[in-house]
Amino acid sequence: MEVADIQADPLVFVGCYNRFDNLAHAPKGTPARHSIRVYRFHAQSGTLTLLTVNDLLENPAFFRYHPNKNILYCCTEDITKDNEIAAFSVSPMSGELTLMSRKSAMGKSTCYLTIDLVSKHMLFCNYWDSVIGTMPLTSSGLLEDVSVKLQPPKEVVAKDLSDHLNNRQSEPHAHAIVLDPYFGRVAFVPDLGEDNIKQHIYDENTGVLTPTCTLPCGPESTQPHGPRYMCFHPKLNSIYVINELSSTVSVFEFNASKAEILEAGSNMSTIRLVQSISTIPSAYPNKLNTCGRICIDPSGSYVLVSNRGHDSIAVFKIELDNGTCGECGLLSIQSYTHTRGKTPRHFQFDPSGKFLFSANQDTDSVTIFSFDQATGLLKFTGEVYDAPCPNFICIQEPYFIGRRQAE
């Protein structure tokens, strides 16, 4: 089937915590009655309309939209039991979510989902016990049972929240799993607990993950870093890693030639650290801040980071011309903008890159900002929407499938 040439304003999916006592952290917002809220974003006016709500999942923590189907994948977050990954069919007109399948993630506190480049497998990451793995995707986008499960060599022993917060850096806590966009065969896992990035080879045919080596996530002089997320630049061979605990961005150069020939059993690194830069003003106490999300704006000109504590979005300009300093991809701070709410756990651009949405976990709100792609400056639009303890925002233009033509 072909995707019909129909334009529709994007759908906005907001995940909200609806239970706090089973989390690896302590939100200060209000537990939600409905854990998923679906809005329509009207780009012309910069406003949202609430379309529907859904409460089938407890603590939906991360969303991933299928690359060519109207399917929303969500994982649950709970440190007390094995979590689930669910697939919802999405109505492009009404925004209604219909549960298609749900499967065990075979680990606790699931926190990240990645679909491989050929849409054959879902890769997932469990924070609490640091279990990572893969599950097959059918051609229609349904989830199948986990086929590959990797447990960390070092056992996680934390038993509750207080134990975890006191000993977070003494045991593994995988926080994301990200594939290289060149070949889709190198999988990186930022480990917040062990303060490093674990490199794996990924086989897209079988879903098998094979560990190769462990890489530093930033300079030794400023540890602990607590790497949380990472993203690849769409054109440069640059990788940006957000370090939750040190409030820094680590900039890496990615070596595609090495990635192409990387083999099992090799300790060859495919990345090289080239810069570390703070996400908060120099005089602001580091202990009062942790970082949330990192992303690159749709134009590819800026890296943005959310600061939880400083309660801001930091905007960094990307050096796109190597004529100035000899190296592309390096960062310089452009601006800090208050999110008009506390603890921006997540934020997201609309498809145009002209608007940014901030999920303010501890003040029960989603706020909207305009983004000037020429200057990198954010400006609050005045739009604030009630969303109890929001933790994730996914924005997607829905797909409209064309009908088969009679022969």
URDA-V134733 format. One record per run of one state. SS is the DSSP state (~ for helix, > for strand, _ for the rest). FROM is the first residue (numbers start at 0). LEN is the number of residues. If there is no record, write none. Layout:
ss=SS from=FROM len=LEN
ss=SS from=FROM len=LEN
//
This chain:
ss=_ from=0 len=2
ss=> from=2 len=1
ss=_ from=3 len=7
ss=> from=10 len=6
ss=_ from=16 len=19
ss=> from=35 len=7
ss=_ from=42 len=4
ss=> from=46 len=8
ss=_ from=54 len=5
ss=> from=59 len=6
ss=_ from=65 len=5
ss=> from=70 len=6
ss=_ from=76 len=7
ss=> from=83 len=7
ss=_ from=90 len=6
ss=> from=96 len=8
ss=_ from=104 len=5
ss=> from=109 len=6
ss=_ from=115 len=5
ss=> from=120 len=6
ss=_ from=126 len=5
ss=> from=131 len=6
ss=_ from=137 len=5
ss=> from=142 len=8
ss=_ from=150 len=10
ss=~ from=160 len=10
ss=_ from=170 len=3
ss=> from=173 len=1
ss=_ from=174 len=3
ss=> from=177 len=2
ss=_ from=179 len=6
ss=> from=185 len=6
ss=_ from=191 len=4
ss=> from=195 len=7
ss=_ from=202 len=6
ss=> from=208 len=8
ss=_ from=216 len=3
ss=~ from=219 len=3
ss=_ from=222 len=4
ss=> from=226 len=6
ss=_ from=232 len=5
ss=> from=237 len=6
ss=_ from=243 len=4
ss=> from=247 len=7
ss=_ from=254 len=1
ss=~ from=255 len=6
ss=_ from=261 len=9
ss=> from=270 len=8
ss=_ from=278 len=7
ss=~ from=285 len=3
ss=_ from=288 len=1
ss=> from=289 len=7
ss=_ from=296 len=5
ss=> from=301 len=7
ss=_ from=308 len=3
ss=> from=311 len=7
ss=_ from=318 len=3
ss=~ from=321 len=4
ss=_ from=325 len=5
ss=> from=330 len=8
ss=_ from=338 len=5
ss=> from=343 len=6
ss=_ from=349 len=5
ss=> from=354 len=6
ss=~ from=360 len=3
ss=_ from=363 len=1
ss=> from=364 len=8
ss=_ from=372 len=4
ss=> from=376 len=10
ss=_ from=386 len=3
ss=> from=389 len=7
ss=_ from=396 len=4
ss=> from=400 len=1
ss=_ from=401 len=6
//
